[in-house]
Amino acid sequence: MVTATANPPSARRRFQYPSEFAWTLFALVFTLMAVHATYVAWIRPQGEAITQIELERMKEDKTYIPKRSFFLVIKDFEQELEIMHFVWAMLIIGYKAVLVRRERKFLERELIQVPEGIKVLPEDAKDYARQLESLPQEDKQRLVVRALQRTLDRFAATRSIRDSAETSSAVCDSEADRLDSSLAMIRYIAWAIPAIGFIGTVRHIGDALLQANQAVSGDITSVTSSLGIAFNATFVALSLTIVLMFFLHQLQQSQEDLVHDTDQWVDQRLIRHMQVR
């Protein structure tokens, strides 16, 4: 017999999260505009000014060793593309982290109330399912709600505790596969960043070879400048990839923990109370 009543849905207007595609597109447009504007207004002018100062000092003092500067390292086109990809991926990761946190909050709610010592019979499954049906439509899409709903429906139809437990696990496994596949764009970006760096390295090494005649005549400024840009492109790319992969693995771990905890939640809050006469 069901002793608990469903919590009434909130009457206040609920915040609607954008869809994953909409957020990905918005993040791309925002990143392109913000990063390019930062380069045009600040980074590239600072880098060119520092370059001119360093060149003048090298002309005045042949033994002068140019100092490495943050603006010199990131001022070129390849580095700008790498940072754009990095910021874009971090915005996607942040959005997915928010979704995981929102899903996890549902594990703190009493979606169905089964007092200790009370057994859930197949005849009671539909009554407990009505508690879930009273939730707002958006909440019904949460993983734990779907797992509970499918488990109760299976229990009412088959009167089998084993089948019900397998249904809950199947829902969680399906969600784990979906979450893993949703990381495809981030994995692509994590591959694209070092690829851009290597392209920049090859391009500027080629520029340096084209200026080899100047080096033969004694002027190695252009050659060293091209080689510096070439190695800076790879340096920035690999550095950003290391940071990006750390946050990607943290996100993947949080998603896996969510799926595992949801499966355990359904088992502890519902399946262990089930009984068949």
N, C-alpha and C positions, 0 to 999 in steps of 0.2 A: 504494500500500500504506500502511495506517495504522500509524504507529510510536508514537503516543502512547496512553496509557491514561487513562480518565476518573478524575477525582479522586473519591474516595469521599465520600458525603454526610456531613455532620457528625452525630455521634451525640448531641450535646448538644441540649437543648430550645431551639428557635428562638423568638425573640420574635415574636408575632403582632400586626401593626399592626391597629387597628380599621378597619372599612370607612369609606369616605368619608361615607356617610349617617349612620352611628353617630357619627362624630367631629363632623359638622356639628350634629347634635341635641345631643350632649353640650356642645359649645361654646356653643350657644344657651342652654341651661339654666344652665350655669356663669356665662355673662356676665350674664344677667338677675339671678341671685342675688348675684353679687359686686358688680356696679355699683350695684344698688339698695341693698344693705347699706351700701356706702360712702357713698352719698348720705344715707341715713337716719342713719347714725352719725356722719358727719363733715362732708361738704360742705354739706348744707342747713342744719344748725345753725350752722356757721361763717358761711355767707352771710347768714342772718337776723340773727345777732349784729352783723355788720359793717353791715348795712342800718340797724339801729336806731341804731348809733353815728353813722353818717353823717347820718341824719335829725335827730338831736338837735343835731349840730353845725350843720346848715343852719338849724335854728330859732334857734339862738343867734347865728349870724353869717350875715346875708343874703348876704354877698359870698363865703361859703365855697364852694369848688369841690370836689365829691366826688371822691375818688380812685378810680381803677379798681382793682379787686381780682380776682384769679383766681377766688375763690369767688363773687363777684358775677356774673361772666361766665357761669359754668357751673352755677349753682345751680338753675335752673328746669327744668320738666318736659321741654320740648323738647330742651334740651341733654343731659338725662339719656338720652333716647331716642337722640339722635345718638351719644353716647359708647357706648351699648350696641351699636348697629349697627357702630360702628368697631371695638370690641374683638372682636366676633363675626367680622367680616371678617378681622381680623389673625390670629386663631386659625386660621381656615380657610387663610389664606395660609401660615402657619407649617407647618401639616400638609402642604400640597402641596409646600412647599419641602423638607421632610424626605423625601417620596416621590421627588422629583427627585434629591435627593442619593443616596438608596438605589439608584435606577436607574443613576446615573452610576458608582457603585462597581463595577457589573458590567462596565463598560468597562475596568476595571483588572485583571480576572481573565482567566486563560487558559482560556476556555470550551472552545475547541477548539485543538489544537496542530498547526499546519502548519509544519514547519521550512522555512527559506528554501531554495529550490531544489526543493522537493517539489511536484509537481503533483497536484491533486485531480481524479480522473477520475469520470465518472458512476457507475462501479462502486464507488467508494470513498465515495460520498455517504452511503449508509446506515450505513456503519461510523462515520463522523464524527457522524451523527445519534444514534447510540447513546450517544455521550459526553454529549449533551444530555439524553437520556432518563433517564440515571442521576441527574440533578439532583433535589433535593427538589421537590415539587409546587409550592410557593410560588415557587421560583426560576424555574420554567418559564413563569410569567406575566410575567416581566420582558421589556421591549421587545427588548433585544438577543438574548435567547434565542429569542423568537418569530420574530424576523427571520432568525436563523441556521437555525432549524428549517424554516421555510417555504422558504428559499432552497435548502437541501440537498434537501428533498423535491421541489422544482420541478426541480432539476438532475438528480436521479435519474430523474424521470418524462419530461422533455422532452429531456435531453441538450443543452440550449441554454444557453450562458452569458448571452446577452442576456435570455432569459426569466427566468433566475435573478436577474439584476441588477434587472430590472423588478419582480420579486416582492418583493425586499428594499425597494425604494423605495416600493412600494405599501403594505407593512406600516407603514413609517415615516410615510407620508402619512396613513394611516388613524389612526395614533396621534396625529399632530399635530392632526387634526380633533377627536378625542376629548378631548384635553387642552384645546383651545380652548373646546369646548362645556362642559367642566367648570367653566369660569370664570364661567358664567352667573350663579350665585348672588352671587359677589363683585361682578360688574358691576351687578346689581340693588341691592345694598347701597350701592355707590358712587353710584347714582342716588337711592336713598331718603334718604340723609343730607341732601343739600341740599334735597330736597323737604320733609323735616320742618322744616328751618330756615325755608323760605319760608312754610310753614303757620304756624309760630310767629310769624313777622313779621306776617303778615296778621291773626292772632288778636289779638295785643297792640296793633297799630295800631287795630283795632276797639275794644278796651278803652279806648284813649286817647281816641278820638272820643266814646265814651259819657260820658267824664268832662270833656268840653269845658266844661260849665257851671261846673265848679269852677275851671277856668283863667280863665273870664271874670270870676269873682268875685275873682280874684287868687291863688288857691292852685293852683299848677302842679305841685306835688309828685307827685300821682298820675299826671298826664299824662306827665311826664318819666320817671317810673318805668316806666310801660308802654312808652313808646317805647324806653327803654334795654333792656328785656327783649326787645323786638321785634328790635332790631338785633343784640343779643348772640346771639340764636338763629341768625341768618344768618351772623354772623361765625364762630361755633364750627363751624357746618356746613361752610362753605367751607374753613376751615382743616383740618378733619379730612379732607375730600375730597381736598385737595391731597396730604396725607401718604399717604392710602390709595391714590390713583392711582399714586403713585411706586412703592410696594411691589407693586402689581398689575402694573405694567409690568415691574418687575424679575423677578417670577415668570414672566410670559409670555415674557420674553427667555430665562430659564434653561430653560424647557420647549422653546422653539424650538431652543436650542443643543443640548439633549439629543437631540432627534430628528435634527438634522443630524449630530451627532457619531456617533450610532449608525449611521446610514447609511454614513458614512465608515469606521467601524470594520469593518463587515461587508465593505465593498469592499476594505479593506486586508488584513484577516486571512483572508478566504476567497475572494472573487470573483476577485481578481487571481491566485490560485493555480490556478484552474480551467482545465482543458484537455480538449478533446474530440479523440479520435483520429480 
